Amino acid sequence: MLLRALILAAVVMVLWNPFVLVFDPGFQLSFLATIGLVFVSPHFEQHLLWVPEVAGLRGIVAATFATQLTVLPLLLYQIGAISLVAPIVNVLILPLVPTVMFLSFVAGIVGMHSLFLATPFAWAGYILLTYMFLVVDFFSSIQFASVTLPVMQWWVLLLFYCIALIIYCKTYADDVT
């Protein structure tokens, strides 16, 4: 059911603008990341029992590794680089994203009526965003934060995803239907 919904959404977007399929890395990465979150992450989570469940940490680690794995070949094809620190950074900042989004939303809604009343929400969101940017800046300044590799050829990319799909379907056939 989820696969059908995801494919339907992708088909509608491609019908609306066929160029997104080939010329929009954001569409491609978002589609693959969603596949990673929906289909791969639950299987990772089953094998990460050693990661504590506190504050949803196990789910965050599973989601991080699942999305990294599903977008990695496309990233190698598009830019030829791998971030070695992204999983750590994601674990440090992802738990804050819903709170920042909520605070920003409340600040925006309240701010339409009273800037004074919106200020505490805006400041709280700003403080959390500042922390997030500091974490990203710190880890990106590490010399080995990313590794540049030879850019992957398009046919290798296609072959990789075809093999991955076959392996996934044979291993988790119940999830695909």
Summary of the structure (lengths in Angstrom):
residues: 177
radius of gyration: 19.2
end to end distance: 6.9
largest distance: 58.0
contacts: 455
relative contact order: 0.10
helix: 79%
strand: 3%
